[in-house]
Every structure is written in C-alpha cells, then in structure tokens.
Amino acid sequence: MDLEQRVIENVRQVGVTDPIASGRRFDYADAVEVELGEADRDAPEAWVRAGLADSPALVKRITSLLGVGRTPDSDGIAGFKVIESNADVVHLEQTLPLMHVIVVGRNIGLSTRTFTTLLTYERPIARLLWAVVGVAHRRTARRLITAKAVDGTAEVGGDGRG
C-alpha cells in the first residue's frame, strides 16, 4: 500500500465540533479528520485550494450544476468567499440557489487536519438532492483533506504523485 492510500485510509468521520459551527443554524453538517503522520507545513487555505483543484471531473461537474463557482470572487476559492484565512484555519462561504454552504479547513497541532461542511437549505428540494450528492461529497472530502500544495500544484497524500 502506497503512502497516498495509507493517508487517505487514516481519514475518519468525526463529530462536528469546530468553533465556527457553534451557535449557527444548519440543516446538515459533517466533519472529517486525518492524522498525517508527519508535520504539516501547509496552511489550510493551501490544502483546501489544492484539494478543490484536484477534485475529479465528475465532482466538479456536479458542483457546477449546483451553482458552485458561478459567482467567482477574485479573492475567493472556487467561487467561495474567504471569510478568514490564517496558518490554522480557512473559513469559506457561498450561497447557492438551493443552499448556503460553509466549509472550514483547520490544522490542529502539527499533523492533524479537520474539514467541516455546514449546509443551510434554502429550498425544500435541497434535502432530497443532498441525500444523493452528499455521498460524492463525503468521498471527495476524504481526498481533499489529504491534499498538499507543492510548488503551486495539487498533490494528494503528500507523496508527489497527485
């Protein structure tokens, strides 16, 4: 088993405990965590940006159909507005026709990352749609959280093979 696969297999679903989620109303929330096994020098914005760029074409197509990225923010990431970004956390938000989306990437300690997704449905059909799309989201989140930015390119798992 190669390094990339081992790191992805270390990703686990965890409870939603991010401080940004507390006190907010949301209809859906999930969080994943990974222990990388080595010190992580990438800021959350770098690995979230790399992970989004490295998403499979089908995932990009589905998110495009949902409206993600239709209102590009020149200072944003994939159409998301950057609310906060520093060495420990990146907080992104985007309002889509069917839902408001908040994603939070966070470095915890030297080698642990969390990725939290919060959705507030704007239309009743969003719940039904998310029941299907959410499966792909959870698979993609497992890869996104392990992405590593190297010389401006996306590298999943940190072993140089993307």
Secondary structure, DSSP 8 states (H G I E B T S, - for coil): --HHHHHHHT-EEE----TTTTT---SEEEEEEEE-SS---S-HHHHHHHHHHTS-HHHHHHHHHHTTTSS--TTSBTTBEEEEESSSEEEEEEE-SSEEEEEEEEEETTTEEEEEEEEEESSTHHHHHHHHHHHHHHHHHHHHTTEEEETTEEEETTSS--
